[in-house]
Amino acid sequence: MMMATTMTDRQRAAVQAAEARLRAAQRAEAARILQAVAHAYNFTPAQLRSPRRPSELAEARQVAMFLMRTEARATVEEIGRALDRHHSTVLHGVAVIAARQERDRPLRWTVDAIRAELDREAI
């Protein structure tokens, strides 16, 4: 016989607090990724959030989207808010970088270098 389990108000509050801490940590990680990508591409985070779309800036922005999604596990909505973009734009950017890494060695090296930099900063 299965018994229904219910959370107490205290347990529910603890879960909500843990979820809030996780979201805050993800936002901080996303901001760190944005800074690292901007530095690697010689842009500022503000430029990555800007509406401008030159190819170099678009690639950097898409790399930031990809790393925020894969490393920080941010949702596409959170990434969209961080970069002032629609969630469908984020989905496209993540897919573009995931596919291009397979055939574009310099891009893969850049993404790996940014990951390594983030790992060094985390120590």
N, C-alpha and C positions, 0 to 999 in steps of 0.2 A: 504494500500500500504506500503510495507516494504522499508525502505531506507537503502542503504548500508552504513555502517559506516567504516570509515578508520581512522587509527591512524596517528597522526601527527608525525613528527620526534621526537619531544620533548616527546610525550607520549610513543613512541616506546623505546626511550632511558631510560625513567623512568621505564618501564616494565623490560627492560634488566638489569638495575641496581638492581631492586628489586629481580629478579631471581638470580643474582650474589650474592647478600647478603644472600639469602636463601641457595644457594649451599655452601657458606662459613660457614654458621651456621651449616649445616648438616655435613660438614667435621669436624668442631670443636667438634660437638656432637659425631661423630663416633670415633674421637681420644680419647675423654673422656671415651666412652664405652670400647674401647680397653684397656685403662689404668686400668679401674675398673675391667674388666675381668681378665687381667693379674695379678692384685693384689689379687683377690679372689682365683685364682688358683696357686699363688706363682710362676708366670712366669714373664718375662719382655715382653713388647710389641714387642721387636725384636724377641724373641723366638716364639711368635704367628705368626709372619710374616715369620719365617724360613721355609725351605722345610722339616724339620724333621716331622715325623708322629707317634711318640709314642701315645698310646691311650689317656693318660691324656692330652697331648698337643692338640691332635685332638679334644677332647671334648671341651676344653677351646676355641679353635679357632672357633668351630661350634657355641658355645654359643655367642661368639662375633659377628659372622655373623648374628645369629638370633636377637640379641638385636639391632644391627645396622639397620637391616631391619625393625623391629617392632617399635623401639623407636625413631630412628633417621630418619626413612623413607628414608634411603639411597637406591639407586638403586643397583641391583646386580653387575653392572659394577663398581660402585663407591666402593662397599665393596671389590670386587675382586682386584681393584687397591690398596686399603688400606692394604690388606693382601697378596698381590702378588699371587693371585689365579685367575683361570679362572671363568667366571661368572657361568658356569654350576656347578662348585664345590661349589660355594656360594649357588645356588639353592638347591643342595643336602644337604648341611649343615643346612640350615634353615629348610628344611623339616624334617630332622632327629631330630633336637631338638624340633620342634613343636610336632612331634609324640611321642618322648620319654617322654616329660613332662607329657603326659596323664597317663603314667604307672610307671614312675620313680620318686617317691616322693623326694628323696634326690636331684635329678637334678632340680626338680621344686623349691625346697627350695633354692638351690644355685642361680637360675635365679631370684627368687623373692628377695633374699638378695642383689644381684647386682643392681636390679632395685631400691630397697630401698636406697642403697648407692648413686646411681645416683640422686635420688630425694633429698636426704639430701644435696648433693653437690650443687644442683641447687638453694637452698634457700639462 
